[in-house]
Amino acid sequence: MAKNLKRLETAAWPLFRAGHLPMIGEWVALPVLDSAGATTGPADPLAAEVMYPTAERLLQRCDAVLRLPGASRGADQDVAIAEARGLPVYYALEDVPGVTASTLSEGAAPLS
């Protein structure tokens, strides 16, 4: 999870520079899970009550979703929720409104 989260976080700076407020569900869910007393993090039985519900609640307040490449049941579920709400879903960082070549090159790590 840490490796995947780090990969997702590489998109945060270009999105922020483009005027967006990037949000990754784990940024919210993991502290909630910890404060709920989960001792094994995302592997804890409490995770089912926190991880996906957090993402679903966040999607009620999001304007769009960026779905980066890679297998992820959670990300696929986020896309389904976004589509059901009629939200745009972008599959490449450079397709997000406001993201430009200069936004991508200014201090951001490349997506891989």
GIURMO-V581607 format. One record per residue. N is the residue number from 1. SS is DSSP state (@ for helix, = for strand, . for the rest). PSI is psi as a letter, one per 30 degrees, with the letter a starting at -180 (* if undefined). D_LAST is the distance of its C-alpha to the last C-alpha in whole Angstrom. Layout:
n: <N:N>
ss: <SS:SS>
psi: <PSI:PSI>
d_last: <D_LAST:D_LAST>
This chain:
n: <1:2:3:4:5:6:7:8:9:10:11:12:13:14:15:16:17:18:19:20:21:22:23:24:25:26:27:28:29:30:31:32:33:34:35:36:37:38:39:40:41:42:43:44:45:46:47:48:49:50:51:52:53:54:55:56:57:58:59:60:61:62:63:64:65:66:67:68:69:70:71:72:73:74:75:76:77:78:79:80:81:82:83:84:85:86:87:88:89:90:91:92:93:94:95:96:97:98:99:100:101:102:103:104:105:106:107:108:109:110:111:112>
ss: <.:@:@:@:@:@:@:@:@:@:@:@:@:@:@:@:@:.:.:.:.:.:.:.:@:@:@:@:@:@:@:@:@:@:@:.:.:.:.:.:@:@:@:.:.:.:@:@:@:@:@:@:@:@:@:@:@:@:@:.:.:.:.:=:=:=:.:.:.:.:.:.:@:@:@:@:@:@:@:@:@:@:@:@:@:.:.:=:=:=:.:.:@:@:@:.:.:.:.:.:@:@:@:@:@:.:.:.:.:.:.:.>
psi: <e:e:e:e:e:e:e:e:f:f:f:e:e:e:e:e:f:g:g:l:j:k:k:k:e:f:f:e:e:e:e:e:e:e:f:f:g:k:f:g:b:f:f:k:f:f:e:f:f:e:d:e:e:e:e:e:e:e:f:f:g:l:f:l:k:j:j:l:l:k:k:j:e:e:e:e:e:e:e:e:e:e:e:e:f:g:k:k:k:k:g:k:e:f:f:k:k:f:k:l:e:e:e:e:f:i:g:k:k:k:k:*>
d_last: <16:15:12:11:13:11:7:10:12:9:11:14:15:15:16:19:20:20:23:21:21:18:19:17:20:20:21:24:24:24:27:29:28:29:32:33:34:31:31:28:26:24:26:29:31:31:28:29:31:28:25:25:28:26:23:26:28:25:25:28:28:25:25:21:18:15:13:10:9:10:13:15:19:19:17:19:22:21:20:24:25:24:25:28:29:28:25:23:19:16:13:12:12:14:16:17:21:21:17:18:17:18:17:13:15:17:16:12:9:6:4:0>
